[in-house]
Each structure stands twice: as C-alpha cells, then as structure tokens.
Amino acid sequence: MKIKYEIKVVWQMIRLYCRLKEGYKNLCPDCEKLAEYAENRLRHCPFGDEKGSCRNCKIHCYRPDMKEKIKEVMRFSGPRMLFYHPVMAIRHLAGK
C-alpha cells in the first residue's frame, strides 16, 4: 500500500515541477519519462512496503542521470507541495 502512495506522490511532484517550472499544462515527454522511470523503480523496490526514504537507502537503484533529475524535481516541488497538495505533503513527510 505504501508503494502505491509513494507512486502517487512522485507523479504529483513531477506534475507540479513540469507545470510551474517548465510551464507545461500536461507532462512534457522528459517529465513523463522520469515519472514512468520513478514508478518502475518504486514498483521493483526490494524493500516493498517496508521501504524508507530513497535518500537514506543503501541500494541506489536510479541511474545517475535520473537520480539528478528526480533530486532537482524534489527540491523544487517539495516545498510547493505544502501549498498545492498539503495533505499529501504532510502525510509524505510523516512517512505514512
């Protein structure tokens, strides 16, 4: 159940980034590719629903280029999630 929620959060963060930072109404091809990649990585996480934060993980399953892009997205979208998706942001920060 936690993985499904993490997938929703990452899609929302990428949508927010693409809309506010890049100016697209819908996901651009690069953001779509990143969202699909992140979802795939989450679905195949060896820790499953017991996973913690990817930042603190000993297994780094993202390719270096995708890791940098998702970090950029999260740095931008993370603070803004409190304004656009407050419940989701608080729940995500609380780790639930």
C-alpha positions, 0 to 999 in steps of 0.5 A: 500500500505504501508503494502505491502512495509513494507512486502517487506522490512522485507523479504529483511532484513531477506534475507540479515541477513540469507545470510551474517550472517548465510551464507545461499544462500536461507532462512534457515527454522528459517529465513523463519519462522520469515519472514512468522511470520513478514508478518502475523503480518504486514498483521493483523496490526490494524493500516493498512496503517496508521501504524508507526514504530513497535518500537514506537507502543503501541500494541506489537503484536510479541511474545517475542521470535520473537520480539528478533529475528526480533530486532537482524535481524534489527540491523544487516541488517539495516545498510547493507541495505544502501549498498545492497538495498539503495533505499529501505533503504532510502525510509524505513527510510523516512517512505514512 
